[in-house]
Amino acid sequence: MYDILFANPIVAFIFALSVLVFFHELGHYWVARRNGVKVEIFSIGFGPELFGWNDKSDTRWKVCLMPFGGYVKMFGDTDAASSGSTESEERPFSDEEMKVSFYYKSLGARAAIVAAGPIANFILAAVLFALLYMAVGVPEKFHAGVGEVVAESAAAEAGLEKGDLILSLGGQKLDTFDDLREIVMASPNKALDAIVLRNGSELAIKVTPKAREAGDKMVGQLGIRPDAEQAEYVRYNPVVAVWMGIERTYDLSAQILSHLGTLITGGGSMKDLGGPLRIAQVSGDAAKSGFDSLIYLMAVLSVNLGLINLFPIPMLDGGHLVFYAAEAIRGKPLSERAQEYGFRFGLTLVLGLMVFATWNDLVQLKVFDFITQLFT
């Protein structure tokens, strides 16, 4: 059943994105309702509605044709500045409408509603990590198994294959992948005898790790990645797993921000910036590896989604929070014109980043090369 549902990478991508968007918008919705705000629409996707229903609070829950995002529309949040007029006509709200309007809530309540979306993504990530730590466990000990062979590497030239278990290298018995790594790094351009277990039979082969620079010295590189299926996993109880999930979410957030800082200061390559096509490809690869891999990817993407929405860019949640910070300092909201210009700038910036990231995807996935081959 799983193979049927997630064999297509697009299906896996839509599933992962829909879950993340649902929990993000659920954060906005839940805090809005706790603060007495009427929620008119809870939408997964954009465009024409495919199906939906109204709940007892008269919120329209719907799924739309284009499943790449979603939104929660609150009463009184009718334009970029939440100007406090009804959609049907330009008139002030009545007393009853003010009680359920987003616009007329306190500054703290509005900020909490906006911040709740990204916070929900961080909570979701921590929960998903915790579930994996409880159900699957954490690989505490990797055996010297081959999970992947890098093309044109020393391992590929020696004939190593995915699923091989390297029993010894250079006359030394291997117990873990770390043992293998130490021998390889200490043997640049040195031919080593290896005993490999493949399909129940032992094979004798020679491997010569290629030399690469590492600081002020040369080290060996074999070109393989460990095999997760040949690792010893340790499962944790719920309390420890939840704490580990929170730690993992925090550590991953710090790593992403550090990497982003490196890109901004020119220390990295903008080619690393991926868009929807690469996310779809990674989602498909994760789905093929198993449901646990897909869940792990969803946790990572949830952290990314939470962080991105906190960026101080108008149109994103972080942009709203910047406007609210300005309101707190000034004692009154920014003018409608200032907010409108801010949202236009934010929209332009977000669309520009999307186009750039998609272009990177097309180049990295060699789509242009494929198109050129079709017409030559």
Secondary structure by P-SEA (a helix, b strand, c coil): ccccccccaaaaaaaaaaaaaaaaaaaaaaaaaaacccccccccccccccccccccccccccccccccccccccccccccccccccccccccccaaaaaaccccccaaaaaaaaaaaaaaaaaaaaaaaaaaaaacccccccccccccccccccccccccccccccccccccccccaaaaaaaaaacccbbbbbbbbcccbbbbbbbbbbbbbcccbbbbbcccccccccbbbbbbcaaaaaaaaaaaaaaaaaaaaaaaaaaaaccccccccccaaaaaaaaaaaaaacaaaaaaaaaaaaaaaaaaaaccccccaaaaaaaaaaaaaacccccaaaaaaaaaaaaaaaaaaaaaaaaaaaaaaaaaaaaaaaac
